[in-house]
């Protein structure tokens, strides 16, 4: 992630309002368009300084206008330039029409799209903008297919054509860009769902300083600097009782690894004491791996009560499984008013309840999209089609902090007045078994150290993703396993002391 991306993320409607206020404050729309074109040209030359050829695909509206002006800049720089138009220039209005005239007067080669691209150079996608809300139609659909199979580098103006800027959903088909330069404000669709795969490298150009206004952002990106003081420095007289007693519950028959990962992570993330309630068969392996854990065999769910009496926070779900044993453990936890994180099979049990369960503001749930679909009684495609709405519904329905895992993980609730958070870190190497168990142990450790649920969820999601990126930097994405993250999470937790 580039360090110059802004903190706040705005919906398409809010971005348009920002744009209108900038113009009303005295910056003409055509001037903004020229600045946008200059920003695209600057980033394009940075990535491909010696390409020498630029083919621009222009649609209507301001997105196409930006493309005409980039073409004019490339022409002035001595590149071979051609504009292929998918919207007749006669239909252009306002600033876009002025941009077309500027490119034409500069002598840029402008021709109708005929279904073919040159064999070399860079492609500039200036076809469809943020207004797209339905499936891409012809001739844009065919043009997108030709671009995506061309093998040429692709730069997208503001966002890849065909991508829903609010939801990160591909509207039938979308450009797969190598570089996207976006303007005025970050749009959520670039950062979550299918957006990151289509966007490639993301660059931001503000174009101007936005005027003071009441336009509200939709999201905020999670930033490590906001959370590094969440855990107070430990006094020299510290003892383990000051940092909480976390109880980790799970590990049904055949699923002992999940509970072990969660418990080991919690130990490495500062919980004063960690107890594990699991099937008796896993007690010996757990003590061999982590002698610091207090492992208890709980084959009879009635044995859980004294362990809950001692706990200051609970993790429930890793390897929990289903059936009577799992159900009784869940009910026992729900009867207690303790900070808790529920994940994996605990979420499936909650989803099967006849009525939504109000978990309370001290609870965290961390579903992946399929689990979220079960919790909201819909399908996974519905979740992925509007991830932000989904995470907000999860927080509201269950009255707790909710994490929706996936590309651009989202965190919402509890409470009013706090923007949902979006994590821009993480990588495909983290798509492996046990990653969620490590996240659960991390959140549990932070809850045990008395962070509130919302802060614990946000901080943990960020630490988890940063640790995954660090593991990838050290050895590549392929072959990362969940336990690889534990030492890097500890590194980031202690970063202010290094």
N, C-alpha and C positions, 0 to 999 in steps of 0.2 A: 504493500500500500504506500502510495506517495505521501510524504509528510505534509504537503501543502493543501490537502483536502480540508474543506471547512468542517466545522463541528456539527452544524445543523443541516438537516435534510428536509426539503420542502416538496409538497405535492405539486402536481402540474398546475392546479388552480392557483396555489399560493405563488408559484414561480411566475405565472402570468401577471399576478397582481404586483409582485416585486418589479417586473419588467415595466409595467404601466407606470408605477410610481417613479422609477428612474427616469423615464421619458418625461413625465409631468414635472420632474424636478429640474429639467433643463438639458438632458442629453438626448439628442434626436435619435429616432429609431435607426436611421441609416448609419449614423455614427456607431451605434452599438453593433450593427451588422458588420461594419468595417473592422471593428475591434475583434469581433468573433472570428472573422476570416483571418486576421493577422495571427490570432492565437493558434488556430488550426495549422496555418502555414508554418509557424515557428516549431510546433511539435512534430509536424510531418518531416520537416528538414532535419530535426534532431534525430529521428529514427532512421530515415532513409536519405541521407544527405547527397548521395551520388546516384539516385534513381534516374533523374533526368527526364522522366516522362510521367505525366499525370492525366488520368482519365476521370472526369467528374460526372457522376450521374445525378441529375437535378430533377427534383419534383417541383411542386408549387409551394407557396408560402415562404416563410422566412428561412426555413431549412434550405430550400433550393436557392434562395437569395444568398445565403452564406456560401454555398457552393460556387455560384457565379463569381463571387469576389475572391475566393481562394484561387480559382482558375486564373483570374486577372493577375494576382500576385505571382503565381508560378510562371505565367507568360513573361512578366517583367524580368524574372530571374533567369530567363533563357531556357526554361524547360520546354519540351514538346507537350502541348496541352490540347486536350479535346474535351468538350462538354457534350454529353449525350443527354437529351432532354426527354423526360417521360411525361411532363405536363407542358402543353404548348405555351410558349412564351406570351402569346396573346391573352392568355387567361391570367397572367400574373397581375398583381395589384400592389400599390403602395411601394414599400421599400424593396420588395422582391423584384418588382418591375424595374425599379431604378438600378438594382444590381445587375439584372440582365442587360440593360442598356449599357452599363459601364463595361461589362465583359465584351459585348458586341463591338462597342466603340474602340476597345483596346485591340481588336483584331483576333480575339480568341475564336478558334474553330468551334462552332456550335451546330450540332446536327441532331436529328431525331434518333431515338434509341431503336436499333435494328436487331437487337438480340445477340450481339457479339461484342467482345472486348479485345483489345490488343494483347499481344503475347507477353508484354513486359510492362514495367513501370508500376506505379502505385494507383490504386483505385480510391476515389473519394466518394463516400456514400452521403449524398445530400438529398435523399429522396423523400423520406417521410419523417415528420417531426413528432412532437409530444402530443399532438391532438389525436393520434390514432387510438381508437377504442373498439375496433372490430377487426375481423379477419382481413388480411391484406388482399387486395384485388389486383387484377391485371391492369396494366402491364408490369406493375411493381413486383408481383409474385414471381413472374418469370425472370425479371432482372435480378432479384435476390438470389434465385437459384443459380444463375450464370455466374454471379460474383462469387458465391460460396464455393463453386467448383473450379474457379479459375486458377487457384494456386497463387494468386498475386496478393501482396500485402494490401490491407484494407484499412482506411481511416474513416471513422463515422463522425459526422457533424452532430453534436449535441447528444445523440443516442443512436444506436443501430436501428435502421429502418425495420419496422415490424415488431419492435419490442414495446410493450406497454410500459410507459415511463413511471406509472404509479405502482404497478403490481409486479413487475419483473416477469411478466408472462409473454411468451411468444404468441403473437396474434396470427396463427396459421403458419407463417414463415418469417424469418428475420435474418438480417445480415449478421454474419459472424466476423466481427472486426478484430484487428490486431491492436488498434489504438482508437480510443474514443475521447474526444475533447468536448466537454460539456460546459455550459455557460450559466451565469447568473446565480444558479443554486444547484446543489446536488439533488438528483431525483431518486427516490427509493428504488425504482425499478432497475436502476443500474447496479444496485448493490446487493440485492437478495433474489431468491428464486432462480430463474434462468438467466437473469441479467448479467452476472459476472462472466458466464461462459460466452456470452455474445459480445461483451464490451471490450475484452482484452485489457490492455493497459488503460487506466482511466486517468485523465488529466482534467484539471478544473481551471477555468478562467472566469474570474468575477466580472471582468469588463469594466466595472466602475464600482465605486463604493456605494452600497445600497443606502438610500435615505432612511432616516429614522422612521420606523413605521410599526404598526401593530400586527403585521403579517406574521402569523404563527407558524413555526416549523412543525413538521409532522413527526420527526424522529430526531434523535441525536446519536452520533456515533460514540461508541465507548472508547474512552481514552484512559490509559493507565495512570496518567498524572492525577486524575480525579479520585483515585482509590488508594494510592500508595500510603496515605495517612489514615486509612480506615482502621488498621490495627495499630494501636498505640505502641511505642517502643517499650520493651519489657524492662522493668526495673531490675536492679541487681539482686534484690531480695525476692525475685519471682520464684514461684513454686507451681507444680503441675495443677494444683487445684484452682489456680487463677484463670486457666485457659480452657475450662469446660471438659465435660465428660460426654463424649459422643458414643451413642449406641448404633451400630450398623447391623441391620436385620436382613437376612436373606440366605441364599445358598441352599436351595432345595436339592434333592437328589440329582446328581449329574451336572450341577451348576455351581460348584464351589469356587471356580476361578473368579466369578463376578464379585462375590463378596470379599474375596481376598484383595482384589484390586482396589475396591472402594476403601477398605480398611487401611491398607498400606498408604494410599494417597492421603487419607485423613491424618495419619501419623506424621507424614512428611510435611503437612501443611499447618502444623502448629497446634492441633488439638492437644490439650493437656493429657487426657486419657482416652483411649479408644477400646470399647468393648464390642465384641461380635456375638450375636445370637444366631446360630446356624445349626444345621444338622450335625449330629455327633461325629459322623464320619469325616467331617472337615476340620475338626478341632486340631488333631495332630499335624496335618499338613500346614495349617495356618500358623501354628506355633513354630514349626520348623522354618517357615519362610519369614515370619514376623514375630519373634519372641516378645516384642514389646506390646503386642495385642493381648487383651484379656479375652480369650475365646471360650465361649460357653456352648455346650451342646443343649439345644432346646428342641428336643423331639416332641415334647408335649408343650403346646402353646401356653399352658398355664404357668410354665416355668419362666415366661417372659416378664411377668409382673414385677418381681424384685429388681430386675435389670432396668426396667423403665423407671422405677422409683429413684434410681441413682443417676439417671441420665439428665443432662442439660439440653441435649439435642439428639435427633434421631435421623438416620438414613434408612429408608425402607424401600426395597424393590430389587436390588441387584441379585439376580438368580433366585428370586422368590418363587417363581413357578406359579402353578394354580392348584386348586383343590382345597380341601378342608384346612390343612395346615396353614397354607398361605392366607386363606380367608380369615382365620382366627387371629393370626398375627396382625393383619391389617386392622381388624376391629379393635384389637387391644391398643394399637397406636392411635387410632382415631378417637378413642375415649380419653386420651391424655391431652392436656393443653401444653404442648411442648413445641419449640421450634423444630421443624422437620422438613426433610426433602423426600418427595415420593417420585420414584422413577420406575421405568421398565414394567415388570409385572404388577407392581402396585397400581400403576396407571390403568392397566387393563382391567384390574378388579374394580377400580372406581368407575371406569366407563360402563361396566356391566351392572352397576347399581341402578335400581328402578328410578331413583330421583337424583338430581345433581347434589353432590356433597359439598357443603360449604367448609372448606379446609381452614380458612382463617388467614389473617394477614401475617402470621408467623410461619406460614408454610410456603414451600416452593415446589412446583412441578416442572419437569424437564422432558416433555415428549418430543420425539422425532415426528415427522409429518404423518406417518401411519398411525402412531399412537394418538396424535392430536385429532385425527379424523375419527377415531373411535370415541374419544372424549366428547367431541362435538356432534356425533351422530351424522357424519357425512362421509365423503370418500377422500382419499389422499389428493386426488386432482383438485378438489375444492379447496383444500388447505393451500396447496402450492399456487393456486390461481390468485390468492389474495392473502399472503402470509401475514401482513400487518393486521388485517381485520381478524384473522384467526387467533393470533396471540392475544389481542385485546379481548376477544370473546372468551378465551380460556381464563384470563385473569378475572374477568367479570363473573363468569359462570361459577367458578370455584372459589372466588373471594381470596385469591392468593397471588403471589408472584409467579409468573409463568415464563418459561423459556421455550421457544420454538426452535429446535435445533435444525441445522442444515446450512447451506451456503447463505451467508449473511444472517447468522443466528440473531433472533430477536428476543428482547426481554421486556415484559410489560407488568405493571402493577407491582404491589398493591398500592392503593391510595390514589388520590387525585392530585393533579397539578404537576406530575412528573412525566416527562415525555418518554415514550418507549425508547429503548436503546437498541442499537444495531451494531454488531461486531463485524468489522471489516477484515479481521485476521482469520487464519486457518487455511488449510490446503487439502487437496484431494487425498493425500497420503493418510489423512486421519479417518478415512472411510474404512475402518477395520474394527474388529470385535473388541469390546471392552472399553472403548473411548467414553461411552456414557457412564460406565461404572467409575472411572477416574473422575469425571465431572461431578458425580454424586458425592464421592468422598471429599472432594474439594469444597463443595458447597456445605456439606455437613461440618467440616472442620471450621469454616468461617462462621456458621451458625453457632457452633459450640463456643467460639470465642466472642460471642454476643454481638455479631453484626446483625442488623435487621435483615429480613428476608429479601427485600428489594436490592439492597446493597450487596449482600452475599451473592445473589444470583448474577448481578451485573459484573461484579469483580471476578467471580469464578469463571464465567463465560469468556471474559477477556483473557484471564491468565491461561486458561485451557487452550485457547486458540493461539496465543503467543507461544506457548510451550510447543504446540504442534509445529509451528513455523520454525522454531529453533531446532527441533529435531530434524526437520527437513533440510535446514541449512547445514547441519552437521553431517548428515549421511544420505541425503536425497529423500524424496517422497516415497519411493517404492520400498515397502517392507517396514514402515513404521508400525510398531505395536504400542498398545495403550500404556504399558509400563515405561516406555521410553519417555513419556511426557513428565513423569513424576519428578525427576531431578530438575527439569527445566521449570516446572511450576514453582518449585522451591527457590530456584534462582530468581525468578521474577518477584516472588513474595519478599525476598531479602534484598531486592535491587537497591533500595535506598541506603542500605548498610554496606554496600560493596564499594 
